Amino acid sequence: AISRSTRENDRKQVLKSLRNTRCLLYVPLDPSQPGEISAAISEVAKEPIILNGVPFLRGAARYGGGEDFLLMLREVVDTLCKGEGMLCHPRAVYDGIVTRMARTASAADSYFKLNS
């Protein structure tokens, strides 16, 4: 069904076929290796960040805001980890989130999992 829709250039049908493919609904990834966190931070800082449809603004009316997002993320993680009953280290949580956000790490994880 998907090859026929692709040949017919029917984008909606291709997306519908992909949604109905059970093997693509959930592909578990192995835990991400921390790697070089400074490289991940600089990579995420350059990305335009849109969270729940709301862009993080950088400067006057320019979209982007990776740096602003990282500052906000740091504050949120610090606040959550300091909550009552929370047994987590803020830096480890922050590093884990940023590592997963970096395109090089997330793309490599997905690529190697699908090709294994």
N, C-alpha and C positions, 0 to 999 in steps of 0.2 A: 504494500500500500504506500509506503513512504517513497519508494523509487518512482512509482507512477506519479505521485504528487509532485515530486521534485522535477521530473521531466516536464510536467504540465505547468511548472512555476506557480503552484498553488501554496503560497506561504501559510495560510491558515490551516490547510489540511496537513501540511508537514508538521506544524507545531502541535496540532491535535494528535497526530500519530505518535509524536515523541512523548507527549503527556501520557498516552495510553500504554507505553512500553514499560512494563513492570521492572525490567532489569535496570532502567535508568532512574527509577524513583529514589533509590537509596544505594549509594556506593560508599561504604565505610572507608575512611582514610586512616592510615596509620598515624600515630602521634607525630606531630611535626618536630623536626630537629631544630633546636634553637638557632644554630648557625651564627652568623654575624649580626647581632641585633642593631648595631649602628647603621649597617647597610639597609636593613629593613626599615628603620626609622626614617632615614633619608628618602627611601623609595616611597613610603606612605606619605611623607610630608609633601611630596611633589604631586600627589594624586588629587584630583577634584573629588571631594567627599560629599555624598548626598545620603543623608540618613532619614529614612521614612519619608522620602520625597522632599526633604528640606535641605537645600545646599548650605554648606558652611561657607560664609563669605570671607574673602581675603581682600583687604583694602576697600576701596569705594566701589561697590556694585560689581565687582569681578567675582566670578565663580571660581571655586578652588577651595582653599582653606584647609589643606592637609595639616599645616602647623597648628592652626586653631583647634582642629579636631583632636590632635594628639595632646594638646594642653587640657582640653575638656575631658578626654579619656583618662588622663592621669588623675585628674581631680575626682572623677566618678569612681575609678578603681580604688583610690585611697579612701574615699568615704565608705564604699561598700565593704572593703576589707577591715575597716576599723569598727564595723558594726558589731553589736553584741552577738556572741556565739559564732562569729566568723573566724575560721582557722585557716587563713590564707595569707600569703606574703604579697603585698601590693605590687612589688617589682616583678615577681614571677608571673602574676596574672597579666600585668601590662605587657610584658615581653611576649607572652604567649599570644595575646590578641594581636599585637603589632606584627608578629611573625606570620600569623595566619592571614593578615591583611596584605602583606607584601605579595605582589603579583608573581615574582620569581619563585617564591616558596609555594604558594597555593597552586600555581600552574604546574610546577614540577610534581607536586604530590598527586594531583589529579591525573596527569599524563602517565606517570609510572604505574599508578594503580589500575588504570584502564588498560594499559598494555602488558600487565603481568599475567 
